[in-house]
Amino acid sequence: MKAYELLYFVDPTCNEETRAAVMKRIEVALGETGKVDSVEDWGKRKLAFEIDDLTEGDYTLINFHADPTVIAELDRVLRINDAVKRHMVVRRVDKD
């Protein structure tokens, strides 16, 4: 398994149930082979430019280990989720 980090943000006006549903969906996408190492809630941050009429986003950083084949499914899940405005998955070579 390789080490990855996922950074995503949702609309800051979303409720806690929506945020929990996004996190649960990420855990399901990682499946049995993936393992979440840490979750950091960065809170509200100002965006560099307006996205979908938003000037702020509520950011979350997730460090996890998974097989490279799982990343495509995770990316697909995050793209179709309306609550997630933007996301990025990056492989971390320092923590394999």
N, C-alpha and C positions, 0 to 999 in steps of 0.2 A: 504494500500500500504506500501511496505517496502522500505527502503533506500538502494541503491547500488552505487558502483562506478565501472567504466569501465576504464581500462588503456589499450591502444593499441598503436602500432607503425606501421608506413608505411615506405617505402623506402624514404630516404631523397631527392632523385632526382625526386620524384613525383611532378607534377604540382599542382597548387591550385584547378583546376577543379576536379582532382581526390580526393583530400582531402575533398572538399565540397561534392562530391558524396558519399563518405564514411559516412560523418556526416548526410547527408540527408537519407541514407539507415538505419542508426541507429535510426533516428527519426521515420521513417516509421515502423521499427520493434517494437518500443515501442508502437506504435499505439495510440489510443485515451485514453487508461488507464494510460499510462506512462507520466511522466513529467520530463523534463530535468531541473535540478536546476542550474548547473554551468558547464562551459566548460573551461578547462585550457590548453593552448597550451604550453607544456614544451619545445618544440623545439628539436634540434638535441642533442642526447646523445650517448656516446660511449657504445657499447654493451659489455657485459662481455665475450662473445664468438661469433664467426662468425656464422651468420644465413643467409642462401641463398647467400653466398658470400658478405654479408654486414657486415661492422664493426661499422656502426652508424645507428640510427633509429630516426625518427621524431615522438616524443611521444605526445599523447593527453590524458588528464584525464577528464572523464565526471562523474559528480555526478547526480544521478537521482532517482526518486521514480517510482516504478512499481509493478504490481502484480507478484508474484513468477512464475506464468504460462508463463509470457512473456519472462523470462530469457532464457528458452530453445530455443525459436525462435530467440532471439537476438544472442545467441551463434552459432546457425546454420547459420545465415546470415553472421556473421563475419568469420566463417570457410570457406565459399565458396567464399568470396570476395578476389580476388587475390592481391589487393592493401594492405590489412592488413596482415602483416607478423606474428605477435603474438598479442594475447589479453588475458585479464583476467577480469572476473566479480566477484566482492566480495561484500557480503552483509555487510552493516555497521549497527551494532546494536546501535550505539550511536546517530543516527539521524532518528529514526522512526517517 
